[in-house]
Amino acid sequence: MSIRIFKISRWLSVISFIALLNIMVYIPSAQGLIMALVFIFIVSFVCIAIFKCNSCGNSYSTKLGFISICWPYTGSCHNCGKALSDESK
């Protein structure tokens, strides 16, 4: 998976989560839109969880099977600390 897809997934997860909360509060009858946002959030979250660090080979955002709420957005590997911008494409 490329760094670009990982970065897009990070933003999609945030945007879809915020939109989901707003729609559930203000427009609870929009079932189709809610399901679409849940699908986008799950797919983007899975992309974040499976992205591998080129330095250590482990998942970039998870450690011991747990993903931190904010770790994917810090810009460094959770395991080895290598910056995302140092990753080769």
Secondary structure, DSSP 8 states (H G I E B T S, - for coil): --HHHHHHHHHHHHHHHHHHHHHHHH-TT-HHHHHHHHHHHHHHHHHHHH-B-TTT-SBSSEETTEE-SSGGGSSB-TTT--BGGG---
